[in-house]
Amino acid sequence: MKRMMLVLALLAAPTPGVARTESAALSARVQRVEDYLAIERIQVDYAGFFDRRDIDGYVGLFTEDGEWANEAGSHKGRAAIRAMLDGMIGKSPVPNLANYHIVSNPRIELHGDTAKATSRYVFVTRGPEGQPTPVLSGVYHDELVRQGGRWLIKKRFAETVMPTSEEYRRLRQAQQGAGK
């Protein structure tokens, strides 16, 4: 009986190789979750840095040769991205009481030390009576890389899905003119 108990105990005990394999699998899963959360945080921080007028924080989310682009053009490298921000917000007052971003619906695909991600955005400004008014929405398309253990944006393309009312009127007029 004692011998049978010993055999059963040995059979039930995990072998060192199995334990290492399980530990490695768990470590890989934890790393994926940490990577996902770090990239999701970049998506949120991007809007927060802009809204707080923290240009250094915003620019620091990009690689040295990172690129910010939209339908109107592209800005490549941190210096060019900083210049873009200076042109957009300049010496805006802090705290910013004029506008803010809402970021949602993150979708992240991890591929080792690179990733692709999308998120939705809505840009809100003050309306005629001072009320928050959504004026622009779209999708951010990101290519990210891990550098020095930190995730950074290699390229961000801001796709407009619902344009400003001025752009919308212009597009509608163009569509109506083309339909004649």
ChimeraX attribute file (.defattr): number of C-alpha atoms within 10 A of each C-alpha:
attribute: neighborCount
match mode: 1-to-1
recipient: residues
	/A:1	6
	/A:2	7
	/A:3	8
	/A:4	9
	/A:5	10
	/A:6	11
	/A:7	11
	/A:8	11
	/A:9	11
	/A:10	11
	/A:11	10
	/A:12	9
	/A:13	9
	/A:14	11
	/A:15	10
	/A:16	9
	/A:17	9
	/A:18	10
	/A:19	12
	/A:20	12
	/A:21	11
	/A:22	12
	/A:23	12
	/A:24	12
	/A:25	12
	/A:26	12
	/A:27	12
	/A:28	12
	/A:29	12
	/A:30	12
	/A:31	12
	/A:32	15
	/A:33	13
	/A:34	12
	/A:35	20
	/A:36	19
	/A:37	13
	/A:38	14
	/A:39	27
	/A:40	19
	/A:41	12
	/A:42	18
	/A:43	23
	/A:44	16
	/A:45	16
	/A:46	20
	/A:47	18
	/A:48	18
	/A:49	17
	/A:50	20
	/A:51	20
	/A:52	18
	/A:53	21
	/A:54	14
	/A:55	18
	/A:56	12
	/A:57	15
	/A:58	22
	/A:59	22
	/A:60	17
	/A:61	21
	/A:62	25
	/A:63	20
	/A:64	15
	/A:65	15
	/A:66	23
	/A:67	21
	/A:68	21
	/A:69	17
	/A:70	14
	/A:71	9
	/A:72	6
	/A:73	8
	/A:74	16
	/A:75	18
	/A:76	17
	/A:77	18
	/A:78	21
	/A:79	14
	/A:80	17
	/A:81	22
	/A:82	17
	/A:83	13
	/A:84	15
	/A:85	17
	/A:86	14
	/A:87	10
	/A:88	10
	/A:89	13
	/A:90	12
	/A:91	10
	/A:92	13
	/A:93	11
	/A:94	10
	/A:95	9
	/A:96	12
	/A:97	12
	/A:98	14
	/A:99	16
	/A:100	19
	/A:101	19
	/A:102	14
	/A:103	21
	/A:104	15
	/A:105	11
	/A:106	16
	/A:107	14
	/A:108	18
	/A:109	12
	/A:110	16
	/A:111	11
	/A:112	10
	/A:113	13
	/A:114	16
	/A:115	21
	/A:116	19
	/A:117	20
	/A:118	21
	/A:119	19
	/A:120	20
	/A:121	22
	/A:122	20
	/A:123	18
	/A:124	18
	/A:125	18
	/A:126	15
	/A:127	12
	/A:128	8
	/A:129	7
	/A:130	9
	/A:131	10
	/A:132	15
	/A:133	15
	/A:134	17
	/A:135	17
	/A:136	18
	/A:137	21
	/A:138	17
	/A:139	20
	/A:140	22
	/A:141	19
	/A:142	23
	/A:143	20
	/A:144	25
	/A:145	23
	/A:146	17
	/A:147	11
	/A:148	7
	/A:149	8
	/A:150	12
	/A:151	22
	/A:152	24
	/A:153	28
	/A:154	23
	/A:155	24
	/A:156	21
	/A:157	18
	/A:158	21
	/A:159	17
	/A:160	17
	/A:161	13
	/A:162	14
	/A:163	15
	/A:164	15
	/A:165	11
	/A:166	10
	/A:167	12
	/A:168	12
	/A:169	12
	/A:170	12
	/A:171	13
	/A:172	12
	/A:173	12
	/A:174	11
	/A:175	11
	/A:176	10
	/A:177	9
	/A:178	8
	/A:179	7
	/A:180	5
